[in-house]
Amino acid sequence: MDNTEKAAEPPSCLQPPIFMIGQDSKGNWVAQERNGVCGGLFVDRAGALKFAKSESGKYPHAVVWVSGVLELDISRALAIAAEQRSADRVGDQRRTA
């Protein structure tokens, strides 16, 4: 990809989230944002789709159906939460000092 292609591509913060929807190895329905920041397990396909649509701002092309097994991966969300807690502690220490 050259510089002109990079310039034409909008920054990721301006792109709508893309959700993957599929079933895990136990038959649960999974909806997960492509970066792994948000997602969940659902008892039915309709619930997973409703969640993805509500989280994506109802963009028409925000859902990708996965035909194979899709396991919920919350490691990215956990890492972000840990970073936030760390930043909060630093902020608290600065306020008390």
Beta strands, then each sheet from edge to edge (+ up, - down):
strand 1: 19-23
strand 2: 29-33
strand 3: 39-42
strand 4: 63-69
sheet 1: 3+ 2- 1+ 4+
end
